[in-house]
Amino acid sequence: MPGQMHLAAYLKTGPTALHAGGWRHPEATLADIFEPQRYEHIARVLEDACFDACFFADLFGLYDIHKGGFDTYVERGGQISFLDPMTVLPVMARATSRLGLGATLSTTLFHPYHLARSLLSLDVFSKGRVAWNIVTSATDLEAKNFGLDALPDKDARYDRADEVVEACLDLWRSWDTDAFRHDKAAGIFADPSKVHYSDYAGRFVRTRGPLSIPQSAQNHPVLMQAGSSARGMQFAARWAEVVFAAQKGKAEMQAFYADLKGQLDAYGRRPEDCAILVQTTCIVGETDAIAAEKAAFLNELADEELRLATTSSSVGVDMSRYKEGQSLKDLAGSQGMQGSVDLLEQVRKDGRLSVSEAARKPLPNQLVGSPTTIADLLEDLFVSRACDGFVLTPATFPTSHESFARAVVPELQRRGLFRKAYRGSTLRQHLRDEGRAPC
């Protein structure tokens, strides 16, 4: 038995996830973007299907790299966070009791005390179900929104990120788990000897502590990360309990998987301490033929200009002004995500395309088919150690997640590849008490 896979759902507080035309589909809902019921509903759908977690991708601003402005994103319905996920997640926590809840927050832009306080508050409130998707930020627009002229270089951002995580972990240990007495007769609410200063002092950040917030049911939030550069993988090997990967193709997934798992030992960690989940979009139909028709219809809705703008944002280069032969790395400078650059290069090579042509192509990792076919494809990637599970990115909201939960999850459960019920109550228990057996 290969064990059981992990499933997480990718979400946005807006109409569009990664698909450049999903919001235009007749089944996509738009009128409820600012309604709590939208987020309560999807949380219940995912928890009923026993997903490990969901998380919100986020950007601290409006993408404006493409053509030097945000017009394409606003007009064509790009990935925009219309609400701060940290205000939405408590609503989802209240509607559920087991589903993990993830927020994306930047170590480059936020101070560790603020991060530690906000995330642990939500973790206590949700009884140990929070994940922190750790990002170092990838666009100068975000830096400017926080009073910086531009982002530091990528290695410096990861050096700071190491310190921010160290500081947060120190702050999260401010209170011992047995600090509270609640002794009304003696007049002792808590034992002050069980509360500690942090006094963290690094090269980039300092914080004294202590937090005023006790440890949660899972002690502290789960650490999640998505970097795929050499420095990003080093960071993941040291800290990440969940990695959001985006390779295209089974061989590339297996190579990334083996490389990252092999780096864990240097930090005293085991392969099972870090779950690698691959980004996947599943388009499910009653039959393979029906699913193919659905995919064709959906992909026709994708606006080419928005696809190009999305590529511009992810690689940090205005692709509307790109000339063949130019170096994306040189043009991007400190902006862009290495995983997106690698993915673009894979698409280019596989299709023998120019960089400009590849930038306009639909996103890879679309799995199309009947529930059985989708389950076959997911099972193959899982058992061949290409991944430990999947981050499911919706093409349409809420129907992509609904159809997967309704049709594919039962097939995975029938095969023994996914849980039928939660065995634990915290997100860290979902990740550690279940999943692939140790190598």
N, C-alpha and C positions, 0 to 999 in steps of 0.2 A: 504494500500500500504506500503510495507516494506522499500521504498526508493530505491536508486540506489547504486549499488556497485562501488567500485574503482578498477581499473586495472593498474598494473605496470608491466613492462617487465624487466627481469633480463638479463644482457648482460655481455660479456667479450670481451676484446680486443685480442681475440685468437680464436681458432677453437672449443673449448670445453667449455660448461657451466658446469652443474652438472652431465650430463650423460656421463659415461665413454667410450662410443663408438660412440657418435653422429657424430663426425668428419669423421668417416669411412663410413657413409651412402652415397649412390650414389648422393643424392640431396644436400649434404652439400658442400658449397663452401669453398675453401681453398686459391686459388690463389689471392684473393682480400683482405686478412687480413691486408695488409699494404696500402690499397687504400682508400682514402677518400670516394669514391663512395659507399663502403660497408656500412659505417656508415650513410651516407646521405640517402641511400635507406631504411634501417630499420627504421630510424627516420620518414621518410615520411609514411611508412606502418603503424606505430603505431599512428601517428597523424591522418591519414585518418580514422583509426578505433576509434578515440577519446579517446585513452588511457590517463589516468592521467599523467603518467610519464614512463620513463625508468631509470634504474640506472646501473652503472658498478660496479660489485664486483671486488675487487682488492686485491693484496698481494704485499708487498714491498720486493720482492725477489723471489727466486725459492724454492718451497717446497722441503726440504731435510731430513725430519724426517724418512721416510720409507727407511729401510736398510741403514740409515746413509748417504744418498746421493740423488741427483736429477735425477738419471738415468732413473727411471721408468717414472717420469713425462715428461721428455724430449722425451724419446724413444716412449712411448705409447700415447702421446698427451694429457697430463693432463691439468688442469686449470692453464694456464699461461697468465699473462698480457704481451703481446708482445709490447704494446704501453701504455704510460701513459694516462689514460682516460681524464686527464685535458687538453691534447692536442687534443683529439678527440671530446670532447663535444662542443667546439666552432664551429667545422665543422657541427655538428648536429644542433646547434642553428641557424646557417645561413640557413639551409635547411628547417626549420620549423618556426612556429610562435606561437604555443599553447602547444606543448608537453613539459612536465616537464623533466628535465635533471639532473640526480643524479650522484654524485661522492662519492667514499668511501675514507675517509681520517682519519688518526689515531690521537687521542688526546694524546696518549702516545709518539709518535715519532715526532710530529710537534708542533712548538710553535704557540700559539694562534694568534700572529700578522700575521704570514705567512698564517695560515688557513683563518683568517678573510679577508685578502687582496685578496687572490686567489679566494675564493668562492664569495665574493661580487663583484669582477670585472666581473666574469662570470655571476652573477645574473643581474648586470646592463646591460651587453652586450646582454643578452637574454631577457631583459625586464621582469624580475621577474619570471623565470621558473626553478631556480636551487634548488636542494635538496642536503643536506649534509648527507650522510650515515655515522653516527658517529660510529667509532669502537675504541676499546682500544687496539687492536692487540692481537694475540693469539699464536704467535710463537717466540721462541728465535732467529730464523734466522733473523726476521725483526729487533729485537733489536740490533743484531750484525751488521747489515747493517747501523745502525745509531749510532754506537760507544758504545753501551751498551753490557755488558757481558750477560745479560739475562733480561727478563721482570720482572718488579716489581710484587708483588702478585696481585691477581685480584681485591680485594677490594681497594688497593692503586691505581690501575689504574683507577677505577671508581671515587675515590676521586679526582684524578687529572683531570679526564674528566669533573666533575662538574665545577671545576675552569676554565678549558679551554673554556667551553661553556659560562660561565658567562663572561669571558673576551672577547670572540668574540661578544657576544651581546652588551657589552659596546662599543666595537670598532665600531660595525655596526651602533651605534647611534652617531658617531662622528659629522656627518653633519645633521642639521635640514633639513626637507624636503623643506623649503622655503629659503635656504641659497643663492641660485643663483639669481643675479640681471640682469646680462647681459646688463647693462646700458652703451652703448657706449658713449653717450653724456657726462655723468658724469664721465666716466672712472672707473666705479665700476663693477667689474666682479662678485664678491660674497661678502656677508656680513660676516666678520670675527667673529662677535659676535654669529653667528649661527654655529660655529665650536668649538668642545670641546675636551679637553684632557680626556682620560679614567682614568689614574692613578690607574689601577687595581693592587692590591697586594694581592696575596693569599699565601698559604703555599707552593704551587708547582710552580706557574707561576706568573710573573709580566710583565706588559706592560704599557707604558705611553700613547701611542697614540698621537694625533688622527690619524685615517686613512686618507689617501688623497682621499678616494673614497666615493662618496655620497650614500645615501640610494637608494635601487632599487625600481622598481614598486611595489614589494611586501614587501618593507622595508628591508628584509633580507632573506637569503635562508631558505627553509623549513628544519626542523630538523627530521632526520630519524634514526632509531636505531633497532638493532636486538638481544639484549641480553635477555636471558631467565632465568638466574640465579636470585636468590632473589635480589641481589644487582643490577643486570642488569635491572630487572623490576622496581625497585625503581627509577633508573636513567630514564627509559622510562616514568614512571608516572610523573616525574618532567618536562621532556624536550620534549619528542618525539611527533611529529605531525603525523608521520607514523611509525608503527612498522612492521618489517618483521619477521613473525612468521613461525615456521617449525614443529609444532606438527603433529603427525601421528594419525589419527582417529578423528571422530566427537566429541566424548565425551572429549577427551584431548584438542581439540581446544576450545570447549565451556568452559572448566574449566580455561584455560589460559585467554580467553577473559574476563570472569567474574572477575577473580582475578585482572588483570591489570586495567580494567575499574573501578573496585572498589577502586583502589589506587589513582586515579586522584584527588579525592575530597580533599585529604590531601594537595595538592598543589594548591588549588583554581581553579581546571580545571574541565571541564564538560566531560562526556563520549564522546560526539561528537567532542571534541578537539583532539582526538587521534584515527586515523584510523588503525585498526589491519588487516594486509593483510597476508594471509597464502600462503606459497610456494606451488605451484602446477605445475606439468608438464602434459599437455594435449596432447594426441595422438589422432588425429581426422581422421576418415575415413568416406566414404560415407554411410556406414552402420556399425552397431556394429561389425559384423563379419569381415568386411574389416579392421576396426580399430584394432581389436584383432590380425589380421595377421600382420599388420604394427608394432604393439608393439612387437610381438614375434620376428620379423625380426630384429628390432632395438635393442632389448635387447640382442639378440645373438651376436651383434657386440661389446658389452661391454666387455672389457678385465678384467678378474678377478683380475689380479695383480694390475691394475690401480685402480679398485674399492677398493682394500685393501690399496693401497697407499693413496687414497683419504680419507679413514677412518682414517688412521694414521695421516694425516695432520689435519683433523678436530677435532679429540679428543686429539691430542698432544702426542700420544704414537705410537711407532713403532710396528705396529700390526704383522709384520713378525717375531718378537721375543717375542710376547706375549704368556704367559703360563696361561692356565685356572686357575681361582681362584685369580689371581692377581688383585689388586685394580687399576682401570684406573685413579682414582683421585690421588692416591699416585704416580703412574708412571708419570703422566702428570705434576705434580707440578703446576707451574703458567701458563703452556701452555694449549691449547685446548679451545674449545667453549662448554659451558654447554649445549646449545641447541643440539649440535651434540651428546654429551654423552647421553642426555635424549632420543634422537631419536634412537640411537643404542640400548638402553635398551628396548624401546618399540618394536623394531623389534625383539629383542631376545625373549622377553616374548610372543609376539603374535605368533611366529613360534616355540616356545619351543626349541630355538636354543642355542648353546654355544655362547659365546662372539665372538670367532673366526669365527664361521659360520655366525653370524649376520653381521660381518664386511665385508663379501664378498657378501652380498645380494645387489640386485639393490636398488636404492633409493626408498623410499616410496612416497606416494602422487602422483602416476601416475593415471590420470583419462583417461580412454580409452573408445571411443565410437563414435557414430555419433554426429553431431552438436546438435541434440535434446537431446541425452543422456548426453553429456557433460554439456549442459545448465541446464538440470534437476539436475545434481549433484552439480553444482555450486550454483544454486538457493537454494537447500536444505541447504547447509552450510551457505549461506548468511541469509536466513530468520530465521534460527534456532539460530542465533546469535553465530555462531562459528567463524565468522569473519566479517569484513566490506568490504572485497574484496580479491583480489588475486595478488600475485607476480608470474607471469608466467615464469617458467624457460624452455628454449628451449631444446628439445632433439636434434634437428638438426637446423643449421643456414643456411639460413634465413627462411626455410620452416615451422618450427614450429610456429613462430609468424605470418607468412603469412597465413597459413591455419586457425589459430584461428581467425585472423582478418577478413578473407574472409567468414568463415562459422559459427563460434560460435557467434561472436559479433552481427551480424544481428538477431540471434535468441534471444539473451539477450535483444536487443533493442525492438524486437517485444513484449516481455513480460513486457516491461517497467522497466527492471532491470538495464539498462545502458543507458547513454546519447546517443542521436543521433547527437548532436552538442555541442560544447563547449559554455557555457554561459559566462565564464570569459576568461581572457587572461593570468593570472598568475597561477602558480601551487597552491599557497595557496587558490586562488578562486576555483579551481577545487575541492580541498579537503573540503572547508568549505561551499561553496554555493550549493554544490550538495552532494548526499550521504544520509545516513540514517537519518531519522527524530529523534529529541531528544527523549530520553526515557521518 
